[in-house]
Amino acid sequence: MRPIPDAFFPFIEQAERLEQAAYRDPGGVWTIGWGHTGPDVRPGLRILLCQARAWLRQDAGRAFQRLNGVVTPEAVAALSDNQYAALGSLVFNVGADPHWAIWQALDSGHLDDVPAHMMRFNRVDGQVSPGLTRRREAECALWGTP
């Protein structure tokens, strides 16, 4: 698998607010650190910065594995580091359903269409989320950065 780009971690640390105490995200999911979720996150949990960083690295690894599972190796190889980081952020945040049109656009080499596809992932419970809209805009800006 291609290494995680240098731009990814600073981007996530800015996009995801560091929380050292568990909280419910807008979707009602228990979350901690920089967007870490899962069965190990429960009400009342508090963590140190070192644990938040460790989970961020693990979660990033899983996000990029998912990304590489839905896009062909050729499509991944054609991406700049910033494009790869932007897609990693999207997957880190919303997952990677293999049926999404964004992956077909990537596999077909339609890279100019990708930002419009990314902007579609800005809703919570069917409602446009200003926070997710800002995040998608930042990912699109990263995508377009040489």
For each residue, the residues with C-beta under 8 A, 3 or more apart:
1: 64 65 68
2: 64 68 76 77 84
3:
4: 8 9 60 61 64 85 88
5: 8 81 82 84 85 88
6: 9 10 81
7: 10 11 81 82 85 142
8: 4 5 11 12 60 85 88 89
9: 4 6 12 13 56 60
10: 6 7 13 14
11: 7 8 14 15 85 86 89 138 142
12: 8 9 15 16 34 35 56 60 89 92
13: 9 10 16 18 34 56
14: 10 11 138
15: 11 12 89 93 135 138
16: 12 13 34 35
17: 34
18: 13 33 34 49 52
19: 22 23 31 32 33
20: 32 33 46 47 48 49 52
21: 32 45 46
22: 19 30 31 32 41 42 43 44 45 46
23: 19 30 31 32
24: 28 29 30 31
25: 28 29 30 31 37
26: 124 129 131
27: 124 125
28: 24 25
29: 24 25 37
30: 22 23 24 25 37 41 42 43
31: 19 22 23 24 25 35 36 37 41
32: 19 20 21 22 23 36 41 45 47 52 55
33: 18 19 20 36 47 51 52 55 56
34: 12 13 16 17 18 52 55 56 59
35: 12 16 31 59 92 93
36: 31 32 33 41 52 55 56 59
37: 25 29 30 31 41
38: 41
39:
40: 45
41: 22 30 31 32 36 37 38 45
42: 22 30 45
43: 22 30
44: 22
45: 21 22 32 40 41 42
46: 20 21 22
47: 20 32 33 51 52 55
48: 20 51 52
49: 18 20 52 53
50: 53 54
51: 33 47 48 54 55
52: 18 20 32 33 34 36 47 48 49 55 56
53: 49 50 56 57
54: 50 51 57 58
55: 32 33 34 36 47 51 52 58 59
56: 9 12 13 33 34 36 52 53 59 60
57: 53 54 60 61
58: 54 55 61 62
59: 34 35 36 55 56 62 63 92
60: 4 8 9 12 56 57 63 64 88 92
61: 4 57 58 64 65
62: 58 59 65 66
63: 59 60 66 67 88 91 92 96
64: 1 2 4 60 61 67 68 88 91
65: 1 61 62 68 69
66: 62 63 69 70 91 95 96
67: 63 64 70 71 76 87 88 91 96
68: 1 2 64 65 71 73 76
69: 65 66 96 98
70: 66 67 96 97 98 100 103
71: 67 68 75 76 87 103 106 107
72: 75 76 107
73: 68 76 77
74: 77 78
75: 71 72 78 79 106 107 109
76: 2 67 68 71 72 73 79 84
77: 2 73 74
78: 74 75 109 111
79: 75 76 83 84 87 106 111
80: 83 84 146
81: 5 6 7 84 85
82: 5 7 85 86 142 143 144 145 146
83: 79 80 86 87 111 114 142 143
84: 2 5 76 79 80 81 87 88
85: 4 5 7 8 11 81 82 88 89 142
86: 11 82 83 89 90 118 139 140 142 143
87: 67 71 79 83 84 90 91 106 114 143
88: 4 5 8 60 63 64 67 84 85 91 92
89: 8 11 12 15 85 86 92 93 135 139 142
90: 86 87 93 94 102 118 121 136 139
91: 63 64 66 67 87 88 94 95 96
92: 12 35 59 60 63 88 89
93: 15 35 89 90 121 132 135
94: 90 91 121
95: 66 91
96: 63 66 67 69 70 91 100 103
97: 70 100
98: 69 70 103
99:
100: 70 96 97 103 104 117
101: 104 105 117
102: 90 105 106 114 117 118
103: 70 71 96 98 100 106 107
104: 100 101 107 108
105: 101 102 108 110 111 113 114 117
106: 71 75 79 87 102 103 109 110 111 114
107: 71 72 75 103 104
108: 104 105
109: 75 78 106
110: 105 106 113 114
111: 78 79 83 105 106 114
112: 115
113: 105 110 116 117
114: 83 87 102 105 106 110 111 117 118 143
115: 112 118 119 140 143 144
116: 113 119 120
117: 100 101 102 105 113 114 120
118: 86 90 102 114 115 121 136 139 140 143
119: 115 116 122 133 136 137 140
120: 116 117
121: 90 93 94 118 132 136
122: 119 128 129 132 133 135 136
123: 126 127 128 129 132
124: 26 27 127 129 132
125: 27
126: 123
127: 123 124
128: 122 123 132 133
129: 26 122 123 124 132 133
130: 133 134
131: 26 134 135
132: 93 121 122 123 124 128 129 135 136
133: 119 122 128 129 130 136 137
134: 130 131 137 138
135: 15 89 93 122 131 132 138 139
136: 90 118 119 121 122 132 133 139 140
137: 119 133 134 140 141
138: 11 14 15 134 135 141 142
139: 86 89 90 118 135 136 142 143
140: 86 115 118 119 136 137 143 144
141: 137 138 144 145
142: 7 11 82 83 85 86 89 138 139 145
143: 82 83 86 87 114 115 118 139 140
144: 82 115 140 141
145: 82 141 142
146: 80 82
